[in-house]
């Protein structure tokens, strides 16, 4: 999730270059530091390199198998490493895998595992990957991102309890060889293996202590950094992992994450020299400060494949009615929100896909179409036998931007439709849990693309019980179209299947789209090498502080 959670690689990159990164070619095994781009100048002193940044909230987890949002994603990306890792252009490069061979039918991938260790000194083996993936697919484990593994043969059946774990298309042939068989050719599979749901875990550690990922003292990873302190809801500290296979590429000695919910406080700490980074993808910036930061030239604006939307609980109350859901969506003035609140180039979006991968860029309805919204509302109320709608609750997690957008929604719905809206802000972890348990009416969420393909958005809503659906909505024709798309090799026919599926989705409106988002932040001039790609992922492996 990432949610708020992960292609606009950058505006200067052509779309063709973006799509080229999604092919089935084998990534290079050049040294990771070369793949990441030119190295920054070496520091002039032996002073420890410390990077300090703010997380808006407590991470929901530090277990890669359970990570589901941008905050936890940043934490596990620092502490773990996958078979592949994304370079600065969001293209997969070999990481824990030193080599990968792909069969002629594009269904069998054979990975060679390089010599590497866990932060506790245990060797990382192919068996750790096999164990980790089967763990994610165990229905008792509760991994909301388990569906990301469905590209592997029998993964969906294993997750549903319809096949045995040993029938999964992944097998450690020996300590150094991992064989993966897919259901169908998947051009972006090597991008997926860079995603945290595909990270390994140390089987010995996990089986010895079910709570291993809850505290720094017991946390074990295989990434560039190791967790050395976790003061819950206050601070997380990472230090360079001397057991990391590519430790020479890691320049930072220490990362210090504080957890400050108030964006104004975080910005003040940055301006006082207490933080080296403030804003996204780790936290937020106060919207009132955006114009001045932009004018001063300090603000970094980075386009990304991210949608900002409001999910709707379609299972109860007046929001079970499609026409009322559509009325709420049509009555919003998105242009006003991006012009007056977000202010840094967000694009009003009237479909479920971000602009960089939109099938219908113009959208499925007009922005700020109040007249049609009123008509739909009247029809919906008549179907429900109501003369007036009850108050609707809109929930959001605590940041300055989310609060101001929610207040704008509240005002527009009252002014345009006469609907009373109650606002409810929650700590992020609680907010996510309430969404997942359908303990809400309308709830804010952002979604970062995990890989460069529309299926990454469409598959979220294939099943009502998918861990990332959170709306209670599902549609049999929609599901069938997505299943057909997995078998379709003709790009144009596949696009047509996606177009029909998105039309069904937008007709039902279980999610209200607002805009395609961007990341904005400010950073210390000494900070170099932080990798923020067009998927909204932040990677600190190559970061350093240059005097």
C-alpha positions as CSV (number, residue, x, y, z in Angstrom):
1,X,0.0,0.0,0.0
2,X,1.9,0.7,-0.7
3,X,-0.7,1.9,0.0
4,X,0.2,5.4,0.2
5,X,1.8,2.3,0.3
6,X,4.1,2.1,-5.3
7,X,5.3,5.1,-13.6
8,X,6.1,8.2,-14.4
9,X,9.7,7.2,-14.0
10,X,10.3,10.9,-14.3
11,X,8.8,13.5,-16.6
12,X,12.0,13.5,-18.6
13,X,11.8,9.8,-19.4
14,X,9.8,8.7,-22.4
15,X,7.1,6.2,-21.9
16,X,8.9,3.7,-24.2
17,X,11.8,3.7,-21.8
18,X,9.5,3.0,-18.9
19,X,7.9,0.0,-20.6
20,X,11.3,-1.3,-21.6
21,X,12.1,-1.9,-18.0
22,X,9.2,-4.4,-17.8
23,X,10.5,-6.9,-20.3
24,X,11.6,-10.4,-19.5
25,X,15.3,-9.7,-20.1
26,X,17.8,-10.9,-17.6
27,X,19.1,-8.1,-15.4
28,X,22.8,-7.3,-15.4
29,X,25.1,-8.5,-12.6
30,X,27.2,-5.4,-12.7
31,X,28.1,-4.1,-9.3
32,X,25.0,-2.5,-7.7
33,X,26.7,0.8,-7.1
34,X,27.3,1.1,-10.8
35,X,23.7,0.2,-11.7
36,X,22.5,2.9,-9.3
37,X,24.2,5.7,-11.3
38,X,27.3,7.8,-10.7
39,X,28.6,7.7,-7.2
40,X,28.6,10.9,-5.2
41,X,32.0,12.4,-4.3
42,X,33.6,10.7,-1.3
43,X,33.3,12.4,2.1
44,X,36.3,14.4,3.2
45,X,36.3,13.1,6.8
46,X,35.9,10.0,8.8
47,X,32.9,11.4,10.6
48,X,30.1,8.8,10.8
49,X,27.5,9.4,8.1
50,X,24.0,9.7,9.7
51,X,20.8,10.3,7.8
52,X,17.8,11.6,9.8
53,X,14.2,11.7,8.5
54,X,10.7,11.7,9.8
55,X,8.0,9.0,9.5
56,X,4.5,10.4,9.8
57,X,3.5,7.3,11.8
58,X,4.6,4.1,13.4
59,X,5.2,1.4,10.7
60,X,2.5,-1.1,10.6
61,X,5.1,-3.9,10.6
62,X,8.8,-4.6,10.0
63,X,8.0,-8.1,8.5
64,X,8.3,-8.0,4.7
65,X,5.6,-10.7,4.4
66,X,3.1,-8.4,6.1
67,X,4.2,-5.0,4.8
68,X,1.4,-3.2,3.1
69,X,2.1,0.6,3.1
70,X,4.7,3.1,2.2
71,X,6.0,3.5,5.7
72,X,6.5,-0.2,6.4
73,X,7.8,-0.6,2.9
74,X,10.6,1.9,3.5
75,X,11.6,0.1,6.7
76,X,11.7,-3.4,5.2
77,X,13.5,-2.1,2.0
78,X,16.3,-0.8,4.3
79,X,16.5,-4.1,6.2
80,X,16.0,-6.7,3.5
81,X,17.1,-7.5,-0.1
82,X,15.4,-9.5,-2.8
83,X,16.5,-11.6,-5.7
84,X,16.4,-8.4,-7.6
85,X,16.5,-4.7,-6.6
86,X,15.3,-1.7,-8.6
87,X,17.8,0.7,-10.0
88,X,17.3,4.5,-10.2
89,X,15.1,4.0,-13.3
90,X,12.9,1.4,-11.6
91,X,14.4,-1.4,-13.7
92,X,15.3,-4.7,-12.0
93,X,19.0,-5.6,-11.4
94,X,20.4,-8.7,-9.9
95,X,20.8,-8.5,-6.1
96,X,20.8,-11.6,-3.9
97,X,20.5,-13.5,-7.1
98,X,23.8,-13.3,-9.0
99,X,22.2,-14.8,-12.1
100,X,18.8,-15.8,-13.5
101,X,18.0,-18.0,-16.5
102,X,14.6,-17.9,-18.2
103,X,13.2,-20.8,-20.2
104,X,12.2,-20.4,-23.8
105,X,8.5,-20.5,-22.9
106,X,9.1,-17.7,-20.3
107,X,7.5,-19.7,-17.5
108,X,10.5,-21.1,-15.6
109,X,13.1,-18.9,-13.9
110,X,16.2,-20.4,-12.3
111,X,17.9,-18.1,-9.9
112,X,21.5,-18.5,-8.6
113,X,21.8,-17.3,-5.1
114,X,25.1,-15.5,-4.4
115,X,27.1,-15.9,-1.1
116,X,25.4,-13.6,1.4
117,X,24.4,-13.6,5.1
118,X,21.6,-12.5,7.4
119,X,22.4,-9.7,9.8
120,X,22.9,-12.4,12.5
121,X,25.5,-14.2,10.4
122,X,23.3,-17.1,9.2
123,X,23.8,-17.9,5.4
124,X,21.0,-16.7,3.1
125,X,19.9,-19.7,1.0
126,X,17.4,-20.6,-1.7
127,X,15.5,-22.4,1.0
128,X,14.9,-19.1,2.8
129,X,13.1,-17.7,-0.3
130,X,11.0,-20.9,-0.7
131,X,10.1,-20.8,3.0
132,X,9.2,-17.1,2.9
133,X,6.9,-17.3,-0.2
134,X,5.1,-20.3,1.2
135,X,4.7,-18.5,4.5
136,X,3.1,-15.5,2.7
137,X,0.6,-17.9,1.0
138,X,-0.4,-19.7,4.2
139,X,-4.0,-18.5,4.7
140,X,-3.4,-18.5,8.4
141,X,-0.6,-16.0,8.1
142,X,-2.9,-13.1,7.0
143,X,-0.6,-11.5,4.4
144,X,-2.7,-8.9,2.6
145,X,-0.3,-8.8,-0.3
146,X,-0.4,-12.6,-0.9
147,X,-2.1,-12.1,-4.2
148,X,1.2,-10.6,-5.5
149,X,2.5,-14.1,-5.6
150,X,-0.4,-15.5,-7.7
151,X,1.8,-15.3,-10.8
152,X,3.6,-18.4,-9.5
153,X,2.1,-21.8,-10.4
154,X,-0.6,-22.9,-8.0
155,X,0.0,-19.9,-5.7
156,X,-3.7,-18.8,-5.7
157,X,-4.8,-22.4,-4.9
158,X,-2.3,-22.7,-2.1
159,X,-3.5,-19.5,-0.6
160,X,-7.1,-20.6,-0.9
161,X,-6.3,-24.0,0.8
162,X,-7.1,-25.8,-2.5
163,X,-3.5,-27.1,-3.0
164,X,-0.7,-28.2,-0.8
165,X,2.3,-26.0,-0.2
166,X,4.6,-28.5,-1.9
167,X,2.5,-28.0,-5.1
168,X,3.6,-24.4,-5.3
169,X,5.8,-23.6,-8.3
170,X,8.9,-22.7,-6.2
171,X,11.6,-25.1,-5.2
172,X,15.1,-24.8,-3.7
173,X,17.1,-27.3,-5.8
174,X,20.0,-26.7,-3.4
175,X,21.2,-23.9,-1.2
176,X,22.3,-21.8,-4.2
177,X,19.6,-22.6,-6.8
178,X,15.9,-21.5,-6.7
179,X,13.6,-22.7,-9.5
180,X,10.3,-20.8,-10.0
181,X,7.6,-21.9,-12.3
182,X,4.9,-19.4,-13.3
183,X,1.3,-19.9,-14.3
184,X,1.8,-17.9,-17.4
185,X,4.5,-15.8,-19.0
186,X,4.8,-12.6,-16.8
187,X,7.0,-9.9,-18.5
188,X,7.3,-7.9,-15.2
189,X,8.2,-10.9,-13.0
190,X,11.7,-9.6,-12.3
191,X,10.2,-6.4,-11.1
192,X,8.0,-8.4,-8.7
193,X,11.0,-10.2,-7.2
194,X,12.3,-6.8,-6.1
195,X,9.1,-6.1,-4.2
196,X,9.0,-6.8,-0.5
197,X,6.4,-9.5,-0.6
198,X,9.0,-11.6,-2.4
199,X,11.8,-10.9,0.2
200,X,13.2,-13.9,2.1
201,X,13.1,-14.3,5.8
202,X,15.5,-16.3,8.0
203,X,13.5,-19.6,8.6
204,X,15.5,-20.5,11.7
205,X,14.7,-17.1,13.3
206,X,11.0,-17.0,12.3
207,X,10.3,-20.5,13.6
208,X,12.1,-19.9,16.9
209,X,10.2,-16.6,17.7
210,X,6.8,-15.7,16.1
211,X,7.4,-12.1,17.3
212,X,10.8,-11.7,15.8
213,X,9.8,-8.7,13.8
214,X,8.3,-6.7,16.6
215,X,11.5,-5.5,18.3
216,X,14.9,-4.4,17.2
217,X,16.6,-6.9,19.5
218,X,15.1,-9.8,17.6
219,X,14.8,-8.4,14.1
220,X,16.9,-10.1,11.5
221,X,17.3,-9.0,7.8
222,X,19.6,-9.5,4.9
223,X,19.6,-5.9,3.6
224,X,22.0,-3.0,3.6
225,X,21.0,-2.0,7.1
226,X,20.2,-3.7,10.4
227,X,17.7,-2.4,12.9
228,X,19.4,-1.5,16.2
229,X,16.6,0.4,18.1
230,X,12.8,0.7,17.9
231,X,11.2,3.0,20.4
232,X,7.6,2.4,19.3
233,X,5.8,5.5,18.1
234,X,8.9,7.5,18.7
235,X,12.1,6.4,16.9
236,X,13.7,3.6,14.7
237,X,17.4,3.4,14.2
238,X,19.3,1.4,11.5
239,X,23.0,0.9,11.2
240,X,25.1,-0.4,8.3
241,X,24.9,-4.2,8.1
242,X,28.4,-5.5,7.9
243,X,27.1,-8.9,6.8
244,X,25.5,-7.4,3.7
245,X,26.8,-8.9,0.5
246,X,27.2,-5.5,-1.1
247,X,28.3,-3.6,2.0
248,X,31.0,-1.6,0.0
249,X,28.2,0.2,-1.8
250,X,26.6,1.3,1.5
251,X,27.9,4.7,2.6
252,X,25.6,5.5,5.5
253,X,26.7,4.4,9.0
254,X,23.3,5.1,10.6
255,X,19.7,6.0,9.8
256,X,17.5,7.7,12.4
257,X,13.8,7.8,11.8
258,X,11.7,9.8,14.2
259,X,7.9,9.6,14.2
260,X,6.2,13.1,14.2
261,X,2.6,13.2,13.1
262,X,2.5,17.0,12.8
263,X,3.9,18.1,9.4
264,X,4.6,21.6,10.7
265,X,6.7,20.2,13.5
266,X,8.7,18.0,11.1
267,X,9.4,20.9,8.8
268,X,10.5,23.1,11.7
269,X,12.9,20.3,12.7
270,X,14.3,20.2,9.2
271,X,14.8,24.0,9.1
272,X,16.5,23.8,12.5
273,X,18.9,21.2,11.2
274,X,17.5,18.3,13.2
275,X,16.3,16.4,10.1
276,X,18.0,15.8,6.8
277,X,14.8,15.0,4.9
278,X,11.2,16.1,5.4
279,X,8.2,15.2,3.3
280,X,7.4,12.3,1.0
281,X,7.7,9.4,0.5
282,X,8.5,9.0,4.2
283,X,6.2,11.7,5.7
284,X,4.4,14.9,4.6
285,X,4.8,18.6,4.3
286,X,2.3,21.2,5.6
287,X,0.3,22.4,2.6
288,X,0.5,26.0,3.7
289,X,4.3,25.9,3.4
290,X,4.3,24.5,-0.2
291,X,4.1,27.9,-2.1
292,X,7.0,29.4,-0.2
293,X,9.1,26.2,-0.4
294,X,8.4,26.1,-4.1
295,X,9.3,29.7,-4.7
296,X,12.6,29.3,-2.7
297,X,13.7,26.5,-4.9
298,X,14.0,24.1,-2.0
299,X,11.0,22.0,-2.9
300,X,11.6,18.7,-4.8
301,X,8.7,17.6,-6.9
302,X,8.8,14.1,-8.2
303,X,6.0,12.6,-10.4
304,X,4.9,9.1,-9.6
305,X,2.4,6.4,-10.5
306,X,0.2,7.0,-7.5
307,X,-3.5,7.5,-7.2
308,X,-5.1,9.5,-4.3
309,X,-8.6,8.3,-3.8
310,X,-11.4,7.6,-1.3
311,X,-12.5,4.0,-0.8
312,X,-16.2,3.3,-0.1
313,X,-17.6,0.6,2.1
314,X,-20.2,-0.8,-0.3
315,X,-21.6,-3.3,2.2
316,X,-23.9,-1.3,4.4
317,X,-26.1,1.8,4.6
318,X,-26.8,4.3,1.9
319,X,-23.4,3.7,0.3
320,X,-24.6,0.3,-0.9
321,X,-26.4,2.3,-3.6
322,X,-24.3,2.8,-6.8
323,X,-26.0,6.0,-7.8
324,X,-25.3,7.7,-4.5
325,X,-21.6,6.6,-4.7
326,X,-21.4,8.0,-8.3
327,X,-23.1,11.3,-7.1
328,X,-20.4,11.8,-4.5
329,X,-17.7,11.2,-7.1
330,X,-19.2,13.5,-9.8
331,X,-19.8,16.4,-7.3
332,X,-16.1,16.9,-6.5
333,X,-14.1,19.8,-7.9
334,X,-10.8,18.1,-8.3
335,X,-9.2,21.0,-10.1
336,X,-9.9,23.2,-7.2
337,X,-8.2,20.8,-4.8
338,X,-5.0,20.4,-6.9
339,X,-4.9,24.2,-7.5
340,X,-5.5,25.4,-4.0
341,X,-4.4,22.6,-1.6
342,X,-1.9,20.2,-3.1
343,X,-0.4,22.9,-5.5
344,X,2.4,21.0,-7.0
345,X,1.2,19.5,-10.3
346,X,-1.1,16.7,-9.3
347,X,-3.5,15.8,-12.2
348,X,-7.2,15.5,-11.6
349,X,-8.1,11.9,-12.6
350,X,-11.6,10.5,-13.3
351,X,-10.6,6.9,-13.6
352,X,-9.0,4.2,-11.4
353,X,-5.5,4.3,-13.1
354,X,-2.8,7.0,-12.8
355,X,-2.2,9.1,-15.8
356,X,1.1,7.3,-16.8
357,X,-0.8,4.0,-17.4
358,X,-4.3,5.3,-18.1
359,X,-6.4,3.3,-20.6
360,X,-8.9,6.2,-20.9
361,X,-6.9,9.4,-20.0
362,X,-9.9,11.7,-20.2
363,X,-11.7,9.6,-17.6
364,X,-15.2,8.2,-17.2
365,X,-17.0,11.3,-16.1
366,X,-16.6,15.1,-16.0
367,X,-14.8,16.8,-13.1
368,X,-17.2,18.9,-11.0
369,X,-20.3,17.7,-12.8
370,X,-22.7,18.9,-10.1
371,X,-25.8,18.8,-12.3
372,X,-25.4,15.1,-13.0
373,X,-24.5,14.4,-9.4
374,X,-27.7,16.0,-8.1
375,X,-29.7,13.9,-10.6
376,X,-28.0,10.6,-9.5
377,X,-28.4,11.5,-5.8
378,X,-32.2,12.1,-6.3
379,X,-32.5,8.8,-8.1
380,X,-30.5,6.9,-5.5
381,X,-32.5,8.3,-2.6
382,X,-35.7,7.4,-4.4
383,X,-34.5,3.8,-4.8
384,X,-33.8,3.7,-1.1
385,X,-37.1,5.4,-0.1
386,X,-35.3,8.4,1.5
387,X,-36.1,12.0,1.6
388,X,-32.8,13.0,3.2
389,X,-29.4,11.2,3.6
390,X,-28.1,10.5,7.1
391,X,-24.7,12.0,8.0
392,X,-21.8,10.2,6.3
393,X,-18.5,9.7,8.0
394,X,-15.3,10.4,6.1
395,X,-12.1,8.9,7.7
396,X,-8.5,9.8,7.0
397,X,-5.1,9.3,8.7
398,X,-3.5,12.3,10.4
399,X,-1.5,14.6,8.1
400,X,-2.0,18.2,7.2
401,X,-2.7,17.5,3.6
402,X,-5.2,14.7,4.2
403,X,-7.0,17.0,6.7
404,X,-7.3,19.9,4.3
405,X,-8.5,17.7,1.4
406,X,-11.1,16.0,3.7
407,X,-12.3,19.5,4.8
408,X,-12.6,20.4,1.1
409,X,-14.6,17.3,0.4
410,X,-16.9,18.0,3.4
411,X,-17.5,21.5,2.1
412,X,-18.2,20.5,-1.5
413,X,-20.6,17.7,-0.7
414,X,-22.5,20.0,1.6
415,X,-22.6,22.9,-0.8
416,X,-23.3,20.9,-4.0
417,X,-25.4,18.0,-2.7
418,X,-26.7,19.2,0.8
419,X,-25.0,16.1,2.4
420,X,-23.7,16.4,6.0
421,X,-20.3,14.8,6.4
422,X,-18.5,14.0,9.6
423,X,-14.7,14.0,9.6
424,X,-12.8,11.4,11.6
425,X,-9.0,11.4,11.7
426,X,-7.0,8.3,13.0
427,X,-3.5,7.1,13.5
428,X,-2.4,5.5,10.3
429,X,-2.1,1.9,11.6
430,X,-5.6,2.1,13.1
431,X,-6.9,3.7,9.9
432,X,-5.6,0.9,7.8
433,X,-7.0,-1.8,10.1
434,X,-10.4,-0.1,10.1
435,X,-10.4,0.0,6.3
436,X,-9.5,-3.7,6.1
437,X,-12.2,-4.7,8.6
438,X,-14.8,-2.5,6.8
439,X,-15.1,-0.4,9.9
440,X,-15.7,2.8,8.0
441,X,-18.0,4.5,5.4
442,X,-15.6,6.6,3.2
443,X,-11.9,6.3,3.8
444,X,-8.9,8.1,2.3
445,X,-6.1,6.0,0.8
446,X,-3.3,6.4,-1.7
447,X,-2.0,3.6,-3.9
448,X,1.5,3.4,-5.3
449,X,2.1,1.2,-8.3
450,X,4.2,-1.9,-7.4
451,X,5.2,-2.5,-11.0
452,X,4.5,-0.9,-14.4
453,X,1.3,-2.5,-15.5
454,X,-2.5,-1.6,-15.1
455,X,-3.1,-5.1,-13.7
456,X,-1.4,-3.8,-10.5
457,X,-4.4,-1.6,-9.9
458,X,-7.2,-3.7,-11.4
459,X,-6.3,-6.9,-9.5
460,X,-6.7,-5.1,-6.1
461,X,-10.5,-5.4,-6.5
462,X,-10.8,-8.8,-8.2
463,X,-12.1,-10.4,-5.0
464,X,-14.0,-8.9,-2.1
465,X,-11.7,-10.6,0.4
466,X,-8.4,-9.5,-1.3
467,X,-6.3,-7.9,1.4
468,X,-6.2,-4.6,-0.5
469,X,-9.8,-4.3,-1.7
470,X,-11.3,-2.9,1.5
471,X,-14.6,-2.0,-0.2
472,X,-16.6,-5.2,-0.1
473,X,-17.2,-4.9,-3.8
474,X,-16.8,-7.6,-6.4
475,X,-18.2,-8.4,-9.8
476,X,-18.1,-11.8,-11.6
477,X,-17.6,-10.3,-15.1
478,X,-14.8,-8.1,-13.8
479,X,-13.0,-11.2,-12.3
480,X,-13.4,-13.1,-15.6
481,X,-11.9,-10.2,-17.6
482,X,-8.8,-10.1,-15.4
483,X,-8.4,-13.9,-15.7
484,X,-8.6,-13.6,-19.5
485,X,-6.0,-10.8,-19.4
486,X,-3.5,-13.2,-17.7
487,X,-3.7,-15.5,-20.7
488,X,-3.8,-12.9,-23.4
489,X,-0.4,-12.3,-25.2
490,X,-1.6,-9.7,-27.7
491,X,-1.0,-6.3,-26.1
492,X,-3.9,-4.6,-27.8
493,X,-6.4,-7.3,-26.9
494,X,-5.2,-7.3,-23.3
495,X,-5.7,-3.5,-23.2
496,X,-9.3,-4.0,-24.4
497,X,-9.9,-6.5,-21.6
498,X,-8.6,-3.9,-19.1
499,X,-10.8,-1.2,-20.7
500,X,-13.9,-3.2,-20.2
501,X,-12.9,-4.1,-16.6
502,X,-12.2,-0.5,-15.7
503,X,-15.6,0.6,-17.2
504,X,-17.4,-2.0,-15.0
505,X,-15.4,-0.7,-12.0
506,X,-16.2,3.0,-12.7
507,X,-19.9,2.3,-13.2
508,X,-20.0,0.7,-9.8
509,X,-17.7,3.4,-8.2
510,X,-16.5,1.5,-5.1
511,X,-13.6,4.0,-5.1
512,X,-13.7,7.8,-5.7
513,X,-10.6,8.8,-7.7
514,X,-9.3,12.3,-7.0
515,X,-5.9,12.8,-8.7
516,X,-2.6,11.3,-9.9
517,X,-0.2,12.3,-7.2
518,X,3.4,13.4,-6.9
519,X,6.0,13.2,-4.1
520,X,7.3,16.4,-2.6
521,X,10.0,16.9,-0.1
522,X,12.9,19.0,1.1
523,X,16.4,17.7,1.8
524,X,19.7,18.7,3.2
525,X,22.1,19.7,0.5
526,X,24.6,17.2,1.9
527,X,22.2,14.3,1.1
528,X,23.2,12.4,-2.1
529,X,22.2,9.1,-3.6
530,X,18.7,8.7,-2.1
531,X,16.8,6.8,-4.8
532,X,13.2,7.7,-5.2
533,X,11.8,6.1,-8.4
534,X,8.6,6.7,-10.4
535,X,6.8,4.0,-8.5
536,X,7.1,6.1,-5.3
537,X,9.7,3.7,-3.7
538,X,12.5,5.2,-1.6
539,X,15.7,3.2,-1.3
540,X,18.5,4.4,1.0
541,X,21.0,1.7,0.0
542,X,23.1,4.2,-2.0
543,X,22.5,7.3,0.1
544,X,25.4,9.2,1.6
545,X,26.1,12.5,3.4
546,X,28.6,14.5,1.4
547,X,30.4,17.4,3.2
